[in-house]
Amino acid sequence: MAYTAIDKPSDYFVSNLHTGTGSSNAISGIGFAPDWVWIKNRGATGHHMLFDKVRGATKVLYSDITDAETTVSGHLTSFDSDGFTLGNNDGKGSTNGNTETYVAWNWKAETSFTNDASSTSIGSIDSAGNVNDTAGFSIVSFTGNGSSGATMKHGLSTAPKIIMAKNRSRTADWLVFSSSMSSNGDFALFLQSTSAKDNSQDYWGDTAPTSSVFSVGNRQENNQSGEDIIAYCFSERKGYSKFESYIGNGNVDGAFIFTGFKSAFVLIKRTSGTGGWFMFDNKRDTFNLTSRSLQADVNGAENNYTAADTMNLDILSNGFKLRSTDGAVNRSGDSYIYMAFAENPFVTSTGVPATAR
């Protein structure tokens, strides 16, 4: 029996900490050439800054606000073979302020693809991007046509379980699809918002993704006619990634979530009520309890929940366990989704077990 598809998860995802210099700053040691880089100032207020190779190094989106894409020369200036280079930190937000501390989350999607829908008969809208099917991750760019039920190729061999999409051309919500909320794509979340799941609009064409395409509705957020959209798609890979849901129990001896690996990154969002997008990783907290949290929907500095029974979780060799009664992650009877990426699989393909931290 195969324990994992990926023995070395850090070949495809890694968190990295850096200190800003206020001038050109090459960040190395990532271990691969990243295709998607998400940077947040840990010590001060500043927008979450999202960059990818498909849009280009100087193009930035912000997970905590609805703004359109902007071109800023002083943030991320290049994607490099072992990391990325930062500029002199102009524009809104912050990636490299002198002496400021940052975390960067890095994903690999190394192979480019293009799809002419009319010639391949895959989807109804042309798409292009980068994909890493081994790791179950793709970055998809397309131009909306305003038609509900429009489809585009995502480049993966299995259906995405999470999709994050943003209209680059205008102010608009970030739309998030999660297969854990619905089997037919009729719910959406908003990455920049604490709102509960919403099924009042045709966000995802009321259709779940397939192994070849995903669908969109006729909303301006992800399919405004003539406007540019970017989507980040994630399929599960055993021993490397898990995108599921759980029910809170409201107890400091909280729910245990089996993932099949020791996590390098965990994002949690309450879906049955309001709640932030809480982000934990193995670089800001190297030992249990994991207590340092950022919110994808908030521009504030990092919180360190050191008090007992606050926003804490245990990172274990085969999953994570909630250690909080806080409703943001563990209200009794409430539903939550999570995204988790591995530091180590629970057991490698050769049978070597992982250990807790």
matplotlib code that plots the C-alpha trace (Angstrom):
import matplotlib.pyplot as plt

x = [0.0, 1.3, 1.6, 2.2, 2.6, 5.4, 8.2, 9.7, 6.9, 9.4, 10.1, 6.6, 5.6, 7.7, 7.2, 10.1, 10.9, 12.9, 13.8, 13.4, 16.3, 14.5, 16.7, 17.1, 16.9, 17.4, 15.5, 17.1, 17.0, 13.4, 14.7, 12.9, 11.8, 8.4, 5.5, 3.2, 4.5, 2.3, 4.0, 2.8, 4.5, 4.4, 5.3, 3.2, 0.0, 0.4, -1.6, -1.1, 0.8, 0.2, 2.5, 2.7, 4.6, 1.6, 0.7, 4.3, 6.6, 5.6, 1.8, 0.3, -3.1, -4.1, -6.0, -7.5, -9.1, -11.1, -8.8, -7.9, -4.4, -1.7, 1.7, 4.3, 8.0, 9.3, 7.8, 8.7, 10.9, 11.8, 11.2, 14.6, 15.8, 16.0, 13.6, 12.7, 14.1, 12.4, 12.8, 12.7, 9.2, 7.2, 3.4, 0.8, 1.5, 4.9, 7.3, 10.7, 10.6, 13.9, 14.2, 10.6, 9.9, 8.0, 6.7, 6.4, 4.5, 5.8, 4.2, 5.6, 3.7, 6.5, 5.0, 3.2, 0.1, -2.3, -5.7, -7.5, -11.0, -12.3, -9.6, -9.2, -12.9, -11.8, -13.9, -15.7, -13.1, -9.5, -7.2, -3.4, -1.2, 1.3, 0.6, 2.3, 0.1, 2.4, 1.6, -2.0, -1.6, -2.3, -2.5, -5.1, -5.5, -8.5, -10.7, -14.4, -17.3, -20.1, -21.9, -23.2, -21.8, -18.7, -15.9, -12.1, -9.2, -7.4, -4.5, -4.8, -5.6, -8.1, -10.9, -9.8, -11.2, -10.3, -10.3, -9.5, -10.4, -10.0, -11.0, -7.7, -9.3, -11.7, -12.5, -14.4, -14.6, -12.2, -14.3, -13.4, -14.8, -14.5, -15.8, -16.4, -19.2, -21.2, -21.0, -22.4, -20.6, -23.5, -21.7, -19.0, -16.7, -15.0, -11.3, -11.2, -14.3, -15.3, -18.7, -20.2, -20.7, -23.1, -25.3, -27.5, -25.7, -24.5, -20.8, -19.6, -22.2, -23.9, -21.5, -18.6, -15.2, -14.3, -11.0, -10.5, -12.4, -14.0, -17.1, -18.0, -21.2, -22.1, -20.7, -18.2, -16.0, -14.9, -16.5, -17.1, -17.1, -13.8, -12.0, -9.0, -9.4, -6.8, -7.6, -5.5, -6.6, -5.8, -6.3, -5.4, -2.3, -1.9, 0.7, 1.2, -2.1, -5.6, -8.6, -11.5, -13.9, -14.5, -17.1, -16.0, -16.6, -16.1, -13.6, -10.0, -9.5, -10.6, -11.2, -8.4, -8.1, -6.3, -4.4, -1.9, 1.1, 2.8, 1.7, 3.9, 0.9, -2.8, -5.5, -8.9, -12.2, -15.5, -18.3, -21.5, -21.1, -18.8, -15.1, -11.6, -9.2, -6.6, -3.1, -0.6, 2.8, 5.9, 8.4, 6.8, 6.1, 8.7, 7.3, 3.8, 1.6, 1.2, 0.0, 1.2, -1.6, -2.2, -5.5, -5.8, -8.7, -7.0, -4.0, -3.0, 0.2, 0.7, -1.1, 0.7, -2.0, 0.1, -2.7, -4.2, -7.5, -7.0, -6.2, -3.9, -3.5, -1.1, 0.8, 1.1, 2.8, -0.4, -2.7, -3.5, -5.6, -7.6, -6.7, -9.1, -12.7, -12.6, -15.5, -13.2, -11.8, -13.7, -17.3, -19.4, -21.4, -20.1, -18.6, -15.1, -13.0, -9.2, -6.3, -3.2, 0.2, 2.8, 6.2, 6.6, 4.2, 3.1, 4.9, 7.1, 6.7, 9.5, 7.8, 9.7, 7.4, 7.3, 7.6, 5.7, 7.5]
y = [0.0, 3.4, 5.7, 8.9, 10.3, 12.7, 11.7, 15.2, 17.8, 20.7, 20.1, 21.7, 23.8, 25.6, 28.4, 30.9, 33.7, 36.8, 40.2, 43.2, 45.5, 48.3, 47.7, 44.9, 41.7, 38.2, 35.6, 32.2, 28.8, 28.0, 24.8, 25.3, 28.0, 29.2, 29.9, 31.4, 33.5, 34.8, 37.3, 38.9, 41.3, 39.6, 42.4, 45.3, 46.2, 45.5, 43.8, 40.2, 40.3, 37.6, 37.1, 34.4, 33.7, 33.5, 37.1, 38.3, 39.2, 42.8, 42.1, 42.0, 41.0, 41.4, 38.6, 40.9, 43.4, 43.4, 45.7, 44.9, 43.8, 46.5, 46.7, 47.7, 47.7, 47.8, 44.6, 41.2, 41.9, 38.4, 34.7, 33.0, 29.4, 29.1, 31.8, 35.4, 38.9, 41.9, 45.5, 48.7, 48.2, 51.0, 50.9, 49.8, 46.9, 45.7, 42.9, 44.3, 47.1, 47.7, 45.5, 44.3, 40.6, 38.6, 35.1, 33.9, 30.8, 29.3, 26.8, 25.2, 24.9, 24.6, 23.4, 25.9, 25.0, 26.6, 25.4, 26.5, 25.4, 25.3, 23.0, 20.7, 20.6, 21.0, 23.7, 26.6, 29.4, 29.4, 29.1, 29.2, 28.9, 26.8, 23.3, 20.8, 17.7, 15.8, 18.3, 18.9, 22.6, 24.9, 28.6, 29.3, 32.5, 33.2, 36.0, 35.9, 35.7, 36.4, 33.2, 31.1, 27.5, 28.5, 26.1, 26.1, 23.6, 23.6, 21.4, 18.8, 15.1, 15.1, 17.5, 20.4, 20.4, 24.1, 27.0, 30.6, 33.0, 36.8, 39.3, 41.0, 43.9, 45.4, 45.7, 42.5, 39.8, 36.9, 33.7, 30.4, 27.0, 24.1, 20.6, 20.1, 22.7, 21.2, 18.4, 20.5, 23.8, 25.9, 27.6, 30.2, 31.8, 35.2, 35.2, 38.8, 38.4, 36.7, 35.9, 32.4, 30.3, 31.9, 30.1, 33.1, 33.6, 31.6, 31.7, 28.4, 27.6, 25.3, 22.7, 20.8, 20.7, 17.6, 16.0, 18.3, 21.6, 23.9, 25.9, 29.6, 31.5, 34.8, 36.9, 39.7, 38.1, 35.2, 35.6, 39.3, 39.4, 40.7, 40.9, 39.0, 36.3, 34.3, 31.1, 28.9, 25.3, 22.5, 18.8, 16.5, 14.3, 11.6, 12.3, 15.9, 17.9, 17.6, 19.9, 18.8, 19.9, 19.1, 19.8, 21.7, 20.4, 23.6, 21.9, 22.6, 18.9, 19.6, 17.7, 15.6, 16.1, 13.2, 14.4, 11.6, 13.9, 16.4, 19.8, 22.6, 24.9, 24.9, 27.4, 27.2, 28.9, 28.6, 28.1, 27.8, 31.2, 34.2, 33.7, 34.7, 32.7, 31.6, 30.6, 28.6, 27.2, 25.3, 28.1, 30.7, 28.0, 25.2, 23.4, 22.8, 24.4, 26.2, 29.6, 32.2, 33.1, 35.4, 36.0, 36.0, 38.4, 40.9, 43.2, 43.2, 41.9, 38.4, 37.3, 35.0, 33.3, 32.3, 32.0, 28.6, 27.8, 30.5, 30.1, 27.0, 23.7, 20.8, 19.8, 16.0, 13.4, 12.4, 15.5, 18.3, 18.7, 21.8, 23.1, 26.0, 26.7, 29.8, 29.9, 30.9, 27.4, 25.1, 26.2, 23.2, 21.9, 24.4, 23.5, 24.4, 23.8, 23.6, 23.5, 21.6, 21.0, 18.6, 19.0, 15.2, 12.3, 10.2, 7.2, 7.6, 5.4, 3.2, 2.8, 5.4, 7.0, 10.7, 12.0, 14.7, 18.0]
z = [0.0, -0.9, 2.1, 0.2, -3.3, -2.1, 0.2, 0.4, 0.6, 0.8, -2.9, -3.5, -0.6, 2.1, 4.6, 4.9, 7.3, 6.3, 7.7, 5.4, 4.3, 2.6, -0.5, -3.0, -1.0, -2.5, -0.5, -1.0, 0.6, -0.5, -2.2, -5.5, -7.9, -6.5, -8.8, -6.1, -3.3, -0.5, 1.8, 5.1, 7.5, 10.9, 13.1, 11.8, 9.9, 6.2, 3.4, 2.5, -0.8, -3.4, -6.5, -9.1, -12.3, -14.5, -13.9, -13.6, -10.7, -10.3, -10.3, -6.8, -5.3, -1.7, 0.1, 2.7, 0.4, -2.8, -4.8, -8.4, -9.3, -9.2, -10.8, -8.2, -9.0, -5.4, -4.0, -5.6, -8.6, -9.7, -9.2, -8.8, -9.0, -5.2, -4.0, -5.1, -5.0, -3.3, -4.2, -2.2, -0.8, -2.5, -2.9, -0.4, 1.8, 2.7, 1.7, 2.6, 5.1, 6.8, 9.9, 9.6, 10.0, 7.3, 6.5, 2.9, 1.9, -1.4, -3.8, -6.9, -10.2, -12.7, -16.0, -18.2, -20.2, -22.7, -23.7, -26.9, -25.9, -29.4, -30.7, -27.7, -26.7, -23.1, -21.5, -23.1, -22.3, -23.3, -20.3, -19.6, -16.6, -14.6, -13.1, -10.9, -11.1, -8.7, -6.0, -7.1, -7.7, -10.7, -11.4, -14.1, -16.0, -18.3, -19.6, -18.5, -21.0, -18.6, -19.3, -16.4, -16.6, -18.5, -18.0, -18.3, -18.1, -14.7, -15.8, -13.0, -13.4, -10.5, -9.6, -7.4, -3.9, -3.3, -5.8, -5.0, -7.8, -8.2, -10.9, -11.6, -13.6, -11.0, -7.3, -6.5, -3.8, -3.7, -4.4, -2.7, -3.7, -1.3, -2.1, 1.6, 1.6, -1.2, -3.7, -6.6, -6.3, -5.1, -2.1, -2.0, 0.6, 0.4, 1.2, 2.3, 4.5, 7.7, 6.2, 6.5, 3.3, 0.8, -1.7, -2.8, -6.1, -9.1, -8.1, -9.5, -12.1, -9.5, -10.8, -9.1, -10.8, -12.8, -13.5, -16.5, -15.9, -13.3, -13.8, -13.1, -12.9, -14.4, -11.5, -11.9, -9.3, -11.5, -14.9, -15.9, -19.7, -21.1, -17.8, -16.5, -13.8, -11.9, -10.1, -7.8, -7.9, -5.4, -5.6, -2.7, -2.8, -0.2, 2.4, 1.1, 1.2, 2.7, 2.1, 4.2, 7.0, 10.6, 13.3, 16.4, 19.9, 22.0, 24.2, 24.9, 24.3, 20.7, 17.6, 16.2, 12.4, 10.6, 7.6, 7.1, 7.6, 9.9, 8.8, 7.5, 7.0, 8.2, 7.2, 9.0, 8.2, 10.0, 7.3, 9.4, 10.9, 10.7, 11.3, 10.0, 7.8, 10.4, 9.2, 11.1, 10.0, 11.2, 10.8, 13.0, 15.6, 15.7, 18.8, 20.1, 21.0, 17.6, 18.7, 16.2, 13.8, 10.9, 9.2, 5.4, 5.7, 8.0, 7.5, 11.2, 12.7, 13.9, 17.0, 19.5, 21.5, 24.5, 27.0, 27.6, 25.7, 23.1, 19.4, 19.8, 18.0, 18.2, 15.1, 15.3, 13.2, 11.4, 11.8, 14.1, 17.2, 18.3, 21.8, 21.9, 22.7, 20.5, 18.1, 15.2, 15.1, 17.5, 18.4, 19.4, 16.5, 14.0, 10.6, 9.5, 6.4, 6.4, 4.0, 5.2, 3.5, 4.8, 6.4, 6.5, 5.5, 8.4, 6.7, 3.6, 0.5, 1.9, 5.3, 7.4, 10.0, 10.8, 14.4, 16.2, 16.9]

ax = plt.figure().add_subplot(projection="3d")
ax.plot(x, y, z, "-o")
ax.set_aspect("equal")
plt.show()
